[in-house]
Amino acid sequence: MMFCKVLLCSATLSLLAVSVESGGGSTSTFSYDLSGPALTALYNKKVYLAEVMRRPLGNLPVAVGIISHCGVRVTLDDGSKWLVHKGDGYGISSQTVVTDARHMSSNWRVISSKNFGGTRTVSGLVTAGGPNYRLFGDNCHNACENITN
C-alpha cells in the first residue's frame, strides 16, 4: 500500500508543470519535463528554426517594448518546439532555461524568426542566453538578442 502511495505521489509530481510563462517573476518550486539522459539528448539536438517571442509581463494586458517578457521558441529536427528564455529565479544553475513550448500561454507573439538550419544546438542557445540575470544589462531581452545572433 505504501508503495502505491509513493508511486501515485511520484506520478503526480511528474505531471505538475510550473508555468513561469503565464506570470512574471520567479518561483521557488521547480518542475522538470526532462532530466538525466533525456535532458542531455535535448541539449544536444540541432535547432532549425528560432522564433523570438514576446508576452505581457505578469497581469499586464499588453506587451510594450521592454515592458514584456522575451523568449526564443526553437523548432528541432523532430518538429518538437521548446522555449529558451531567461528570468530571475527561473533556474538553479542558470537563469536561462528550456521549457516545453506546450507550457506557453496564448499571450506569446512571434516578433521575428531566424533559420539556423541545424547549425546550432539547444545547449549553444542556452549558453548564449547566459547563466545570470540582472534587470539592467542581462535580462530576457538581452538573452533573446544573444541567442539569435
N, CA, C and O atoms as a GROMACS GRO file, in nm:
protein
  596
    1MET      N    1   0.082  -0.119   0.000
    1MET     CA    2   0.000   0.000   0.000
    1MET      C    3   0.086   0.125   0.000
    1MET      O    4   0.060   0.220  -0.074
    2MET      N    5   0.190   0.125   0.084
    2MET     CA    6   0.279   0.242   0.090
    2MET      C    7   0.347   0.264  -0.045
    2MET      O    8   0.365   0.378  -0.086
    3PHE      N    9   0.385   0.155  -0.114
    3PHE     CA   10   0.448   0.166  -0.245
    3PHE      C   11   0.354   0.237  -0.343
    3PHE      O   12   0.398   0.321  -0.421
    4CYS      N   13   0.224   0.203  -0.338
    4CYS     CA   14   0.126   0.267  -0.427
    4CYS      C   15   0.115   0.415  -0.398
    4CYS      O   16   0.105   0.496  -0.491
    5LYS      N   17   0.116   0.454  -0.270
    5LYS     CA   18   0.109   0.594  -0.236
    5LYS      C   19   0.230   0.670  -0.287
    5LYS      O   20   0.217   0.780  -0.340
    6VAL      N   21   0.348   0.610  -0.270
    6VAL     CA   22   0.471   0.673  -0.320
    6VAL      C   23   0.467   0.683  -0.471
    6VAL      O   24   0.504   0.786  -0.528
    7LEU      N   25   0.422   0.576  -0.537
    7LEU     CA   26   0.413   0.576  -0.683
    7LEU      C   27   0.313   0.681  -0.731
    7LEU      O   28   0.342   0.754  -0.826
    8LEU      N   29   0.196   0.690  -0.665
    8LEU     CA   30   0.097   0.790  -0.702
    8LEU      C   31   0.150   0.930  -0.681
    8LEU      O   32   0.132   1.016  -0.766
    9CYS      N   33   0.216   0.954  -0.570
    9CYS     CA   34   0.274   1.085  -0.542
    9CYS      C   35   0.380   1.119  -0.645
    9CYS      O   36   0.385   1.232  -0.694
   10SER      N   37   0.464   1.023  -0.678
   10SER     CA   38   0.569   1.044  -0.777
   10SER      C   39   0.509   1.075  -0.914
   10SER      O   40   0.557   1.163  -0.985
   11ALA      N   41   0.404   1.002  -0.951
   11ALA     CA   42   0.340   1.026  -1.080
   11ALA      C   43   0.277   1.164  -1.082
   11ALA      O   44   0.284   1.235  -1.183
   12THR      N   45   0.216   1.203  -0.972
   12THR     CA   46   0.153   1.335  -0.965
   12THR      C   47   0.259   1.444  -0.979
   12THR      O   48   0.240   1.540  -1.054
   13LEU      N   49   0.370   1.429  -0.909
   13LEU     CA   50   0.477   1.528  -0.920
   13LEU      C   51   0.533   1.534  -1.060
   13LEU      O   52   0.571   1.641  -1.107
   14SER      N   53   0.539   1.420  -1.128
   14SER     CA   54   0.590   1.418  -1.265
   14SER      C   55   0.499   1.494  -1.360
   14SER      O   56   0.545   1.550  -1.460
   15LEU      N   57   0.369   1.498  -1.329
   15LEU     CA   58   0.274   1.564  -1.417
   15LEU      C   59   0.262   1.713  -1.390
   15LEU      O   60   0.211   1.787  -1.475
   16LEU      N   61   0.306   1.758  -1.273
   16LEU     CA   62   0.296   1.901  -1.242
   16LEU      C   63   0.392   1.979  -1.330
   16LEU      O   64   0.504   1.934  -1.357
   17ALA      N   65   0.350   2.093  -1.373
   17ALA     CA   66   0.438   2.180  -1.451
   17ALA      C   67   0.422   2.322  -1.399
   17ALA      O   68   0.315   2.381  -1.410
   18VAL      N   69   0.529   2.376  -1.344
   18VAL     CA   70   0.526   2.514  -1.301
   18VAL      C   71   0.543   2.599  -1.425
   18VAL      O   72   0.646   2.593  -1.491
   19SER      N   73   0.444   2.676  -1.456
   19SER     CA   74   0.444   2.752  -1.580
   19SER      C   75   0.482   2.896  -1.554
   19SER      O   76   0.397   2.980  -1.523
   20VAL      N   77   0.611   2.925  -1.566
   20VAL     CA   78   0.658   3.061  -1.547
   20VAL      C   79   0.620   3.149  -1.666
   20VAL      O   80   0.638   3.271  -1.661
   21GLU      N   81   0.568   3.088  -1.773
   21GLU     CA   82   0.530   3.165  -1.890
   21GLU      C   83   0.404   3.246  -1.865
   21GLU      O   84   0.386   3.352  -1.925
   22SER      N   85   0.317   3.199  -1.778
   22SER     CA   86   0.189   3.267  -1.763
   22SER      C   87   0.199   3.389  -1.672
   22SER      O   88   0.115   3.478  -1.681
   23GLY      N   89   0.297   3.394  -1.588
   23GLY     CA   90   0.311   3.509  -1.497
   23GLY      C   91   0.451   3.564  -1.504
   23GLY      O   92   0.535   3.510  -1.575
   24GLY      N   93   0.475   3.667  -1.431
   24GLY     CA   94   0.608   3.725  -1.428
   24GLY      C   95   0.678   3.687  -1.300
   24GLY      O   96   0.615   3.645  -1.204
   25GLY      N   97   0.807   3.702  -1.300
   25GLY     CA   98   0.882   3.679  -1.177
   25GLY      C   99   0.922   3.536  -1.159
   25GLY      O  100   0.910   3.452  -1.249
   26SER      N  101   0.971   3.508  -1.041
   26SER     CA  102   1.031   3.378  -1.015
   26SER      C  103   0.939   3.289  -0.935
   26SER      O  104   0.840   3.333  -0.878
   27THR      N  105   0.975   3.163  -0.932
   27THR     CA  106   0.907   3.066  -0.849
   27THR      C  107   1.009   2.998  -0.762
   27THR      O  108   1.127   2.996  -0.796
   28SER      N  109   0.967   2.942  -0.652
   28SER     CA  110   1.060   2.870  -0.567
   28SER      C  111   1.047   2.720  -0.586
   28SER      O  112   1.123   2.644  -0.527
   29THR      N  113   0.953   2.676  -0.668
   29THR     CA  114   0.932   2.536  -0.696
   29THR      C  115   0.976   2.508  -0.838
   29THR      O  116   0.944   2.584  -0.930
   30PHE      N  117   1.049   2.399  -0.857
   30PHE     CA  118   1.093   2.363  -0.990
   30PHE      C  119   1.029   2.231  -1.029
   30PHE      O  120   1.025   2.137  -0.949
   31SER      N  121   0.980   2.223  -1.151
   31SER     CA  122   0.924   2.100  -1.204
   31SER      C  123   0.991   2.077  -1.339
   31SER      O  124   1.010   2.170  -1.417
   32TYR      N  125   1.025   1.954  -1.365
   32TYR     CA  126   1.102   1.925  -1.485
   32TYR      C  127   1.028   1.830  -1.576
   32TYR      O  128   0.975   1.729  -1.530
   33ASP      N  129   1.024   1.862  -1.704
   33ASP     CA  130   0.969   1.769  -1.802
   33ASP      C  131   1.071   1.661  -1.834
   33ASP      O  132   1.036   1.546  -1.860
   34LEU      N  133   1.198   1.700  -1.833
   34LEU     CA  134   1.306   1.608  -1.868
   34LEU      C  135   1.417   1.617  -1.764
   34LEU      O  136   1.437   1.721  -1.702
   35SER      N  137   1.488   1.507  -1.746
   35SER     CA  138   1.607   1.508  -1.662
   35SER      C  139   1.699   1.397  -1.709
   35SER      O  140   1.660   1.314  -1.792
   36GLY      N  141   1.820   1.396  -1.657
   36GLY     CA  142   1.915   1.291  -1.689
   36GLY      C  143   1.945   1.280  -1.837
   36GLY      O  144   1.966   1.381  -1.904
   37PRO      N  145   1.948   1.156  -1.890
   37PRO     CA  146   1.983   1.134  -2.031
   37PRO      C  147   1.889   1.203  -2.129
   37PRO      O  148   1.932   1.247  -2.236
   38ALA      N  149   1.760   1.213  -2.094
   38ALA     CA  150   1.665   1.278  -2.185
   38ALA      C  151   1.696   1.427  -2.197
   38ALA      O  152   1.686   1.484  -2.306
   39LEU      N  153   1.735   1.490  -2.087
   39LEU     CA  154   1.771   1.631  -2.090
   39LEU      C  155   1.901   1.651  -2.168
   39LEU      O  156   1.914   1.746  -2.245
   40THR      N  157   1.997   1.563  -2.148
   40THR     CA  158   2.123   1.570  -2.224
   40THR      C  159   2.096   1.556  -2.373
   40THR      O  160   2.154   1.628  -2.454
   41ALA      N  161   2.007   1.463  -2.409
   41ALA     CA  162   1.973   1.444  -2.551
   41ALA      C  163   1.909   1.571  -2.608
   41ALA      O  164   1.941   1.611  -2.720
   42LEU      N  165   1.820   1.634  -2.532
   42LEU     CA  166   1.758   1.759  -2.578
   42LEU      C  167   1.864   1.866  -2.600
   42LEU      O  168   1.863   1.933  -2.703
   43TYR      N  169   1.954   1.883  -2.506
   43TYR     CA  170   2.057   1.987  -2.516
   43TYR      C  171   2.149   1.965  -2.635
   43TYR      O  172   2.207   2.061  -2.686
   44ASN      N  173   2.163   1.840  -2.680
   44ASN     CA  174   2.249   1.810  -2.794
   44ASN      C  175   2.177   1.817  -2.928
   44ASN      O  176   2.240   1.804  -3.034
   45LYS      N  177   2.045   1.837  -2.926
   45LYS     CA  178   1.969   1.842  -3.051
   45LYS      C  179   1.996   1.970  -3.129
   45LYS      O  180   2.023   2.076  -3.072
   46LYS      N  181   1.988   1.957  -3.260
   46LYS     CA  182   2.011   2.070  -3.350
   46LYS      C  183   1.884   2.155  -3.364
   46LYS      O  184   1.773   2.103  -3.370
   47VAL      N  185   1.906   2.286  -3.368
   47VAL     CA  186   1.797   2.382  -3.381
   47VAL      C  187   1.784   2.422  -3.528
   47VAL      O  188   1.883   2.458  -3.591
   48TYR      N  189   1.662   2.414  -3.581
   48TYR     CA  190   1.640   2.452  -3.719
   48TYR      C  191   1.574   2.588  -3.732
   48TYR      O  192   1.613   2.667  -3.818
   49LEU      N  193   1.478   2.618  -3.649
   49LEU     CA  194   1.410   2.747  -3.654
   49LEU      C  195   1.410   2.808  -3.515
   49LEU      O  196   1.384   2.739  -3.416
   50ALA      N  197   1.439   2.936  -3.508
   50ALA     CA  198   1.434   3.010  -3.381
   50ALA      C  199   1.340   3.129  -3.401
   50ALA      O  200   1.360   3.210  -3.491
   51GLU      N  201   1.238   3.138  -3.315
   51GLU     CA  202   1.142   3.248  -3.324
   51GLU      C  203   1.149   3.331  -3.196
   51GLU      O  204   1.126   3.280  -3.086
   52VAL      N  205   1.180   3.459  -3.211
   52VAL     CA  206   1.178   3.549  -3.096
   52VAL      C  207   1.032   3.576  -3.062
   52VAL      O  208   0.954   3.615  -3.149
   53MET      N  209   0.996   3.554  -2.936
   53MET     CA  210   0.858   3.566  -2.891
   53MET      C  211   0.850   3.665  -2.775
   53MET      O  212   0.945   3.678  -2.697
   54ARG      N  213   0.736   3.733  -2.765
   54ARG     CA  214   0.713   3.823  -2.651
   54ARG      C  215   0.573   3.800  -2.596
   54ARG      O  216   0.481   3.762  -2.668
   55ARG      N  217   0.561   3.826  -2.466
   55ARG     CA  218   0.432   3.823  -2.400
   55ARG      C  219   0.428   3.934  -2.296
   55ARG      O  220   0.533   3.983  -2.255
   56PRO      N  221   0.308   3.974  -2.252
   56PRO     CA  222   0.299   4.076  -2.148
   56PRO      C  223   0.362   4.028  -2.017
   56PRO      O  224   0.365   3.908  -1.989
   57LEU      N  225   0.411   4.122  -1.939
   57LEU     CA  226   0.462   4.090  -1.806
   57LEU      C  227   0.346   4.070  -1.709
   57LEU      O  228   0.250   4.146  -1.710
   58GLY      N  229   0.356   3.968  -1.627
   58GLY     CA  230   0.257   3.946  -1.523
   58GLY      C  231   0.115   3.956  -1.572
   58GLY      O  232   0.076   3.886  -1.666
   59ASN      N  233   0.037   4.042  -1.510
   59ASN     CA  234  -0.104   4.058  -1.546
   59ASN      C  235  -0.131   4.178  -1.636
   59ASN      O  236  -0.246   4.216  -1.656
   60LEU      N  237  -0.026   4.236  -1.691
   60LEU     CA  238  -0.046   4.349  -1.782
   60LEU      C  239  -0.120   4.302  -1.907
   60LEU      O  240  -0.101   4.188  -1.950
   61PRO      N  241  -0.204   4.386  -1.964
   61PRO     CA  242  -0.285   4.342  -2.079
   61PRO      C  243  -0.208   4.336  -2.211
   61PRO      O  244  -0.248   4.263  -2.302
   62VAL      N  245  -0.099   4.412  -2.223
   62VAL     CA  246  -0.025   4.414  -2.350
   62VAL      C  247   0.126   4.412  -2.323
   62VAL      O  248   0.172   4.446  -2.214
   63ALA      N  249   0.200   4.370  -2.425
   63ALA     CA  250   0.346   4.374  -2.421
   63ALA      C  251   0.392   4.496  -2.500
   63ALA      O  252   0.364   4.507  -2.619
   64VAL      N  253   0.462   4.586  -2.434
   64VAL     CA  254   0.508   4.709  -2.498
   64VAL      C  255   0.660   4.719  -2.479
   64VAL      O  256   0.709   4.740  -2.368
   65GLY      N  257   0.733   4.702  -2.591
   65GLY     CA  258   0.879   4.714  -2.585
   65GLY      C  259   0.940   4.628  -2.476
   65GLY      O  260   0.913   4.509  -2.466
   66ILE      N  261   1.023   4.692  -2.394
   66ILE     CA  262   1.090   4.616  -2.288
   66ILE      C  263   0.998   4.588  -2.169
   66ILE      O  264   1.037   4.517  -2.076
   67ILE      N  265   0.879   4.642  -2.171
   67ILE     CA  266   0.781   4.610  -2.067
   67ILE      C  267   0.708   4.483  -2.114
   67ILE      O  268   0.588   4.484  -2.141
   68SER      N  269   0.785   4.376  -2.123
   68SER     CA  270   0.735   4.248  -2.172
   68SER      C  271   0.836   4.141  -2.132
   68SER      O  272   0.942   4.171  -2.077
   69HIS      N  273   0.801   4.016  -2.160
   69HIS     CA  274   0.896   3.906  -2.140
   69HIS      C  275   0.929   3.850  -2.276
   69HIS      O  276   0.841   3.832  -2.361
   70CYS      N  277   1.057   3.822  -2.298
   70CYS     CA  278   1.106   3.774  -2.427
   70CYS      C  279   1.163   3.633  -2.412
   70CYS      O  280   1.228   3.601  -2.312
   71GLY      N  281   1.139   3.550  -2.510
   71GLY     CA  282   1.196   3.416  -2.515
   71GLY      C  283   1.214   3.376  -2.660
   71GLY      O  284   1.164   3.443  -2.750
   72VAL      N  285   1.285   3.267  -2.682
   72VAL     CA  286   1.308   3.218  -2.818
   72VAL      C  287   1.251   3.077  -2.827
   72VAL      O  288   1.299   2.984  -2.761
   73ARG      N  289   1.147   3.061  -2.909
   73ARG     CA  290   1.090   2.929  -2.932
   73ARG      C  291   1.168   2.863  -3.044
   73ARG      O  292   1.182   2.919  -3.153
   74VAL      N  293   1.221   2.744  -3.017
   74VAL     CA  294   1.302   2.675  -3.116
   74VAL      C  295   1.228   2.551  -3.166
   74VAL      O  296   1.155   2.485  -3.091
   75THR      N  297   1.248   2.522  -3.293
   75THR     CA  298   1.194   2.401  -3.353
   75THR      C  299   1.311   2.311  -3.388
   75THR      O  300   1.406   2.354  -3.453
   76LEU      N  301   1.303   2.186  -3.345
   76LEU     CA  302   1.410   2.089  -3.367
   76LEU      C  303   1.378   2.002  -3.487
   76LEU      O  304   1.268   2.010  -3.543
   77ASP      N  305   1.473   1.917  -3.528
   77ASP     CA  306   1.454   1.836  -3.648
   77ASP      C  307   1.335   1.739  -3.637
   77ASP      O  308   1.279   1.698  -3.738
   78ASP      N  309   1.297   1.703  -3.515
   78ASP     CA  310   1.183   1.612  -3.498
   78ASP      C  311   1.050   1.687  -3.492
   78ASP      O  312   0.944   1.627  -3.472
   79GLY      N  313   1.055   1.821  -3.511
   79GLY     CA  314   0.935   1.902  -3.509
   79GLY      C  315   0.894   1.951  -3.371
   79GLY      O  316   0.803   2.032  -3.359
   80SER      N  317   0.961   1.903  -3.267
   80SER     CA  318   0.926   1.948  -3.132
   80SER      C  319   0.966   2.094  -3.113
   80SER      O  320   1.061   2.142  -3.175
   81LYS      N  321   0.892   2.162  -3.027
   81LYS     CA  322   0.916   2.305  -3.002
   81LYS      C  323   0.944   2.325  -2.853
   81LYS      O  324   0.879   2.267  -2.767
   82TRP      N  325   1.044   2.409  -2.826
   82TRP     CA  326   1.089   2.437  -2.691
   82TRP      C  327   1.111   2.587  -2.677
   82TRP      O  328   1.147   2.654  -2.774
   83LEU      N  329   1.090   2.639  -2.558
   83LEU     CA  330   1.112   2.781  -2.531
   83LEU      C  331   1.240   2.797  -2.450
   83LEU      O  332   1.252   2.741  -2.341
   84VAL      N  333   1.334   2.873  -2.505
   84VAL     CA  334   1.457   2.909  -2.433
   84VAL      C  335   1.434   3.051  -2.385
   84VAL      O  336   1.417   3.143  -2.465
   85HIS      N  337   1.435   3.070  -2.252
   85HIS     CA  338   1.411   3.205  -2.200
   85HIS      C  339   1.481   3.222  -2.066
   85HIS      O  340   1.526   3.126  -2.004
   86LYS      N  341   1.488   3.347  -2.024
   86LYS     CA  342   1.566   3.383  -1.906
   86LYS      C  343   1.482   3.467  -1.812
   86LYS      O  344   1.406   3.553  -1.855
   87GLY      N  345   1.497   3.442  -1.683
   87GLY     CA  346   1.426   3.522  -1.584
   87GLY      C  347   1.486   3.503  -1.446
   87GLY      O  348   1.552   3.403  -1.420
   88ASP      N  349   1.462   3.597  -1.361
   88ASP     CA  350   1.515   3.591  -1.225
   88ASP      C  351   1.449   3.476  -1.150
   88ASP      O  352   1.327   3.476  -1.130
   89GLY      N  353   1.528   3.380  -1.108
   89GLY     CA  354   1.477   3.265  -1.035
   89GLY      C  355   1.421   3.154  -1.121
   89GLY      O  356   1.358   3.062  -1.068
   90TYR      N  357   1.440   3.159  -1.253
   90TYR     CA  358   1.385   3.056  -1.341
   90TYR      C  359   1.457   2.922  -1.329
   90TYR      O  360   1.395   2.817  -1.344
   91GLY      N  361   1.587   2.925  -1.303
   91GLY     CA  362   1.663   2.801  -1.298
   91GLY      C  363   1.742   2.786  -1.171
   91GLY      O  364   1.733   2.870  -1.081
   92ILE      N  365   1.819   2.680  -1.164
   92ILE     CA  366   1.903   2.656  -1.047
   92ILE      C  367   2.046   2.696  -1.077
   92ILE      O  368   2.099   2.786  -1.011
   93SER      N  369   2.109   2.632  -1.175
   93SER     CA  370   2.248   2.667  -1.206
   93SER      C  371   2.258   2.774  -1.315
   93SER      O  372   2.364   2.833  -1.334
   94SER      N  373   2.149   2.798  -1.384
   94SER     CA  374   2.145   2.902  -1.487
   94SER      C  375   2.006   2.962  -1.489
   94SER      O  376   1.906   2.892  -1.471
   95GLN      N  377   1.999   3.092  -1.511
   95GLN     CA  378   1.870   3.159  -1.520
   95GLN      C  379   1.812   3.153  -1.661
   95GLN      O  380   1.698   3.196  -1.682
   96THR      N  381   1.889   3.101  -1.758
   96THR     CA  382   1.837   3.073  -1.891
   96THR      C  383   1.796   2.926  -1.891
   96THR      O  384   1.878   2.838  -1.864
   97VAL      N  385   1.670   2.901  -1.920
   97VAL     CA  386   1.616   2.766  -1.911
   97VAL      C  387   1.544   2.727  -2.040
   97VAL      O  388   1.517   2.811  -2.126
   98VAL      N  389   1.515   2.598  -2.051
   98VAL     CA  390   1.441   2.544  -2.166
   98VAL      C  391   1.315   2.478  -2.112
   98VAL      O  392   1.322   2.392  -2.024
   99THR      N  393   1.200   2.518  -2.166
   99THR     CA  394   1.075   2.455  -2.126
   99THR      C  395   1.001   2.410  -2.252
   99THR      O  396   1.015   2.469  -2.358
  100ASP      N  397   0.923   2.306  -2.238
  100ASP     CA  398   0.844   2.257  -2.349
  100ASP      C  399   0.747   2.368  -2.391
  100ASP      O  400   0.680   2.427  -2.306
  101ALA      N  401   0.741   2.396  -2.518
  101ALA     CA  402   0.657   2.506  -2.568
  101ALA      C  403   0.509   2.483  -2.542
  101ALA      O  404   0.430   2.577  -2.549
  102ARG      N  405   0.470   2.362  -2.511
  102ARG     CA  406   0.328   2.338  -2.482
  102ARG      C  407   0.285   2.407  -2.352
  102ARG      O  408   0.166   2.422  -2.327
  103HIS      N  409   0.382   2.451  -2.269
  103HIS     CA  410   0.351   2.524  -2.146
  103HIS      C  411   0.332   2.673  -2.171
  103HIS      O  412   0.295   2.747  -2.079
  104MET      N  413   0.356   2.719  -2.293
  104MET     CA  414   0.342   2.861  -2.324
  104MET      C  415   0.194   2.901  -2.327
  104MET      O  416   0.110   2.828  -2.379
  105SER      N  417   0.164   3.017  -2.270
  105SER     CA  418   0.027   3.068  -2.275
  105SER      C  419  -0.001   3.122  -2.416
  105SER      O  420   0.090   3.135  -2.498
  106SER      N  421  -0.126   3.154  -2.442
  106SER     CA  422  -0.164   3.208  -2.573
  106SER      C  423  -0.126   3.356  -2.586
  106SER      O  424  -0.149   3.416  -2.691
  107ASN      N  425  -0.068   3.414  -2.482
  107ASN     CA  426  -0.028   3.556  -2.486
  107ASN      C  427   0.104   3.580  -2.560
  107ASN      O  428   0.138   3.695  -2.587
  108TRP      N  429   0.177   3.474  -2.594
  108TRP     CA  430   0.303   3.490  -2.665
  108TRP      C  431   0.278   3.526  -2.811
  108TRP      O  432   0.185   3.473  -2.873
  109ARG      N  433   0.360   3.615  -2.866
  109ARG     CA  434   0.351   3.656  -3.007
  109ARG      C  435   0.489   3.647  -3.071
  109ARG      O  436   0.590   3.681  -3.009
  110VAL      N  437   0.492   3.601  -3.197
  110VAL     CA  438   0.618   3.594  -3.272
  110VAL      C  439   0.658   3.735  -3.314
  110VAL      O  440   0.578   3.809  -3.372
  111ILE      N  441   0.782   3.773  -3.285
  111ILE     CA  442   0.837   3.904  -3.322
  111ILE      C  443   0.924   3.893  -3.447
  111ILE      O  444   0.916   3.977  -3.537
  112SER      N  445   1.006   3.788  -3.452
  112SER     CA  446   1.092   3.765  -3.568
  112SER      C  447   1.134   3.619  -3.567
  112SER      O  448   1.114   3.548  -3.468
  113SER      N  449   1.192   3.574  -3.677
  113SER     CA  450   1.239   3.436  -3.682
  113SER      C  451   1.372   3.428  -3.756
  113SER      O  452   1.407   3.516  -3.836
  114LYS      N  453   1.443   3.323  -3.728
  114LYS     CA  454   1.574   3.301  -3.790
  114LYS      C  455   1.589   3.152  -3.816
  114LYS      O  456   1.563   3.069  -3.729
  115ASN      N  457   1.632   3.118  -3.937
  115ASN     CA  458   1.654   2.979  -3.974
  115ASN      C  459   1.800   2.944  -3.946
  115ASN      O  460   1.890   2.992  -4.014
  116PHE      N  461   1.821   2.858  -3.847
  116PHE     CA  462   1.957   2.814  -3.815
  116PHE      C  463   1.996   2.692  -3.897
  116PHE      O  464   2.115   2.658  -3.905
  117GLY      N  465   1.900   2.624  -3.959
  117GLY     CA  466   1.929   2.510  -4.045
  117GLY      C  467   2.010   2.400  -3.980
  117GLY      O  468   2.085   2.330  -4.048
  118GLY      N  469   1.997   2.384  -3.849
  118GLY     CA  470   2.069   2.278  -3.779
  118GLY      C  471   2.213   2.313  -3.744
  118GLY      O  472   2.289   2.225  -3.703
  119THR      N  473   2.252   2.439  -3.758
  119THR     CA  474   2.390   2.478  -3.729
  119THR      C  475   2.414   2.510  -3.582
  119THR      O  476   2.529   2.527  -3.541
  120ARG      N  477   2.308   2.518  -3.502
  120ARG     CA  478   2.321   2.547  -3.358
  120ARG      C  479   2.252   2.436  -3.279
  120ARG      O  480   2.165   2.366  -3.331
  121THR      N  481   2.291   2.422  -3.153
  121THR     CA  482   2.227   2.324  -3.065
  121THR      C  483   2.150   2.397  -2.955
  121THR      O  484   2.173   2.515  -2.929
  122VAL      N  485   2.060   2.325  -2.891
  122VAL     CA  486   1.986   2.382  -2.778
  122VAL      C  487   2.085   2.428  -2.671
  122VAL      O  488   2.070   2.536  -2.614
  123SER      N  489   2.185   2.347  -2.644
  123SER     CA  490   2.286   2.382  -2.544
  123SER      C  491   2.357   2.512  -2.580
  123SER      O  492   2.382   2.595  -2.492
  124GLY      N  493   2.389   2.529  -2.706
  124GLY     CA  494   2.456   2.651  -2.751
  124GLY      C  495   2.369   2.774  -2.730
  124GLY      O  496   2.420   2.881  -2.696
  125LEU      N  497   2.238   2.759  -2.750
  125LEU     CA  498   2.147   2.872  -2.730
  125LEU      C  499   2.133   2.905  -2.582
  125LEU      O  500   2.127   3.023  -2.545
  126VAL      N  501   2.126   2.804  -2.497
  126VAL     CA  502   2.118   2.827  -2.353
  126VAL      C  503   2.245   2.898  -2.306
  126VAL      O  504   2.238   2.992  -2.226
  127THR      N  505   2.359   2.855  -2.355
  127THR     CA  506   2.486   2.919  -2.320
  127THR      C  507   2.486   3.064  -2.367
  127THR      O  508   2.531   3.152  -2.294
  128ALA      N  509   2.436   3.089  -2.487
  128ALA     CA  510   2.431   3.226  -2.539
  128ALA      C  511   2.340   3.315  -2.454
  128ALA      O  512   2.365   3.435  -2.440
  129GLY      N  513   2.234   3.256  -2.397
  129GLY     CA  514   2.144   3.332  -2.311
  129GLY      C  515   2.208   3.378  -2.182
  129GLY      O  516   2.168   3.480  -2.124
  130GLY      N  517   2.308   3.304  -2.138
  130GLY     CA  518   2.383   3.342  -2.018
  130GLY      C  519   2.324   3.287  -1.889
  130GLY      O  520   2.202   3.271  -1.878
  131PRO      N  521   2.411   3.259  -1.790
  131PRO     CA  522   2.365   3.196  -1.666
  131PRO      C  523   2.304   3.292  -1.563
  131PRO      O  524   2.224   3.251  -1.481
  132ASN      N  525   2.342   3.418  -1.568
  132ASN     CA  526   2.299   3.512  -1.465
  132ASN      C  527   2.190   3.606  -1.515
  132ASN      O  528   2.180   3.631  -1.636
  133TYR      N  529   2.110   3.657  -1.424
  133TYR     CA  530   2.006   3.752  -1.458
  133TYR      C  531   2.028   3.882  -1.382
  133TYR      O  532   2.052   3.881  -1.262
  134ARG      N  533   2.020   3.992  -1.455
  134ARG     CA  534   2.018   4.126  -1.396
  134ARG      C  535   1.914   4.206  -1.474
  134ARG      O  536   1.908   4.197  -1.596
  135LEU      N  537   1.834   4.282  -1.404
  135LEU     CA  538   1.729   4.360  -1.469
  135LEU      C  539   1.786   4.452  -1.576
  135LEU      O  540   1.727   4.467  -1.683
  136PHE      N  541   1.901   4.512  -1.547
  136PHE     CA  542   1.964   4.602  -1.645
  136PHE      C  543   2.089   4.538  -1.700
  136PHE      O  544   2.184   4.514  -1.626
  137GLY      N  545   2.090   4.511  -1.830
  137GLY     CA  546   2.209   4.462  -1.899
  137GLY      C  547   2.222   4.312  -1.914
  137GLY      O  548   2.308   4.267  -1.990
  138ASP      N  549   2.141   4.233  -1.846
  138ASP     CA  550   2.150   4.087  -1.860
  138ASP      C  551   2.013   4.026  -1.831
  138ASP      O  552   1.999   3.938  -1.745
  139ASN      N  553   1.912   4.074  -1.904
  139ASN     CA  554   1.775   4.030  -1.880
  139ASN      C  555   1.725   3.944  -1.996
  139ASN      O  556   1.803   3.902  -2.082
  140CYS      N  557   1.596   3.917  -1.998
  140CYS     CA  558   1.540   3.830  -2.101
  140CYS      C  559   1.555   3.888  -2.241
  140CYS      O  560   1.576   3.813  -2.337
  141HIS      N  561   1.546   4.019  -2.255
  141HIS     CA  562   1.562   4.082  -2.387
  141HIS      C  563   1.705   4.071  -2.438
  141HIS      O  564   1.728   4.046  -2.556
  142ASN      N  565   1.801   4.089  -2.347
  142ASN     CA  566   1.942   4.070  -2.384
  142ASN      C  567   1.967   3.925  -2.424
  142ASN      O  568   2.039   3.899  -2.520
  143ALA      N  569   1.907   3.832  -2.351
  143ALA     CA  570   1.924   3.690  -2.382
  143ALA      C  571   1.868   3.658  -2.521
  143ALA      O  572   1.931   3.586  -2.597
  144CYS      N  573   1.749   3.712  -2.554
  144CYS     CA  574   1.691   3.688  -2.687
  144CYS      C  575   1.784   3.736  -2.797
  144CYS      O  576   1.804   3.667  -2.897
  145GLU      N  577   1.840   3.854  -2.778
  145GLU     CA  578   1.932   3.908  -2.877
  145GLU      C  579   2.057   3.823  -2.889
  145GLU      O  580   2.103   3.796  -3.000
  146ASN      N  581   2.113   3.781  -2.776
  146ASN     CA  582   2.234   3.697  -2.778
  146ASN      C  583   2.208   3.560  -2.840
  146ASN      O  584   2.293   3.506  -2.910
  147ILE      N  585   2.091   3.505  -2.813
  147ILE     CA  586   2.057   3.374  -2.866
  147ILE      C  587   2.044   3.375  -3.017
  147ILE      O  588   2.086   3.281  -3.084
  148THR      N  589   1.986   3.480  -3.071
  148THR     CA  590   1.961   3.482  -3.216
  148THR      C  591   2.076   3.543  -3.297
  148THR      O  592   2.070   3.541  -3.420
  149ASN      N  593   2.178   3.595  -3.233
  149ASN     CA  594   2.295   3.647  -3.307
  149ASN      C  595   2.404   3.544  -3.318
  149ASN      O  596   2.509   3.570  -3.377
   0.00000   0.00000   0.00000
